[in-house]
Amino acid sequence: GSCLRYLIYDAVSICGEDLTHRSLLHRLRRVLADVILPKEQLLALGASSKVGRREPVQIMLKDFFELWQLRDVMTLASQLPHRTDGLVFTPVMVPYAPGTCPSLLKWKPASLNTVDFKLQVVQGDSKKNLHVRLLVGFKKFEDWQ
């Protein structure tokens, strides 16, 4: 059957730490170290169980390319396991800016633009019973606190 995928392309906060003042490169390194790698380690631990490596939603770090690789990006776009909706040219050494950011160049239909949001993991009545709360609509990092 089909598989749901969530592609992470930025982070404003991880484990409550404000990352908005950091460069994109730093924020992506944190996503890799604090989200992707721990998830892969948990999946590896579960690989020997009856659950195996089945994920309800695949969480992956989005691929990034240099501007000079644009021709390769266009070729790869047709080979992706998911639909692509355009290109975003993102400066890597600037801090995060919520909302419309003049330093980004989005080459995609306006109707397919993304929104800033926060996922909050909430523990239920047991350690195995976790829920995810989706929070949207903020203008500055402090709005998440």
N, C-alpha and C positions, 0 to 999 in steps of 0.2 A: 504494500500500500504506500500511500504518500507519507512523507515525513515533514513535520513542521520544523522550520529553522528560524532561529533568532540570530541575526548578525550584529555584533556589537561594533560600533565604529567610534565610540567616544564614551567618556565617563566624567561626570561632574563630582561624584562622591563615591567612595568605596569604604565600606565599614564605618560610615560617619565622618570620614576625613574629607575635607574640602579640597578638591583638586582643580578648581576653576582657575586658580592663579598659575597653574603649571602648564608647560607646553603640551601640545598634542602627543609628542613622542613619549613624554613622561607618563601621561594619562594612559596611553596604549600599553606601555610596559606594565603599569599597575593592573590593567585589565588582564593581561596575560598571566602575571604572577599571582593575583588574588582572586581571579574568577575562573579563567580557562584551565590553568594547570591543576588547581585543586579539584575542579570538576572531573578532569581526566583521571586524576588519582583515585577519586571515589568510584568512577566507572570501572577502573582496573581492579579495584578491590571487589566490586560486585560481579566481575566477569566470571568468577568461579562459582557464584551462586546461581540459583535457578532463574533469577531475573536477567542475568547476563548484561550485555551492553545496550539493552533497549532503553531509549530515552523518549519520553513523550514529546519533548521539544529539544532539538539539537541547538546548543548554544555555541556559537563560533565567533572568532575575531574576524572582522571583515578584512579582506586583503587591501593593501594600499600600494600605490605605485608612484614612481617619480614621473614628472611631466614628460620627460624624454621617452618614456615607455608607453605613450598613448596609443601607438599603433598596436602594440602587444595587447593592451587593455581591450581594444576594440575586437581583436581576434578572440581573446579569452571570453568576452561577454557572451558570445554565441555558444560557448561550451559549458557554461555554468549550470549547476543542477537546479538553479532557481532563476526566476525572471529578473532582469535588470531594468531599472526604471530611469536610468540616466547616469550622469557623472557629477561629482562634487569635487571641485578643486579647493583643497584645504591647506592653508599655511600650517607648517608643523611646529613652528617655534613661538606661536602666540598663545596667550591664555584663552580659556573658554569664554565665550560671550553668549548668554542666553538670548533667545528670540532671533530676530533677523540680524545677521552679522555681515557687515559690508566687506569684510576681508575674505568671505567665501564666495566662490563662483559656482552656482548650481546650474548645470545644463540638464534640466529635466522639466517635465510639465509641472506647473505650480500646484496642480491638484494632487501630485504625488509627493509633495514635500513632507518631511517628517515633523514630529513634535517632540519637545523635551518632556521626559517623564521619569518617575522614580519607581522602582520595584522595591517593596518592603516585605521581607519575609516575616511572617507572624506565626508563632508556635501555637498550635491548638491544644487539645487536652492531653496530648502525648508527644514525645519527641519525634515520632513517626508521622504525626498529623500536622503538617506545615501548610500554610496558606500564603499566597502572594497577594499583596495589595498594590494596585496600580494607582499612582498619584500623578496628576498632570496639572499644568498651568502655574508656572512660577516665573518670576522676573529676576530673582537673585538667590544665591545659595542659602541665605538665612531662612527663606520661605520653606525650606525642607525640614528645618529643625522643629 
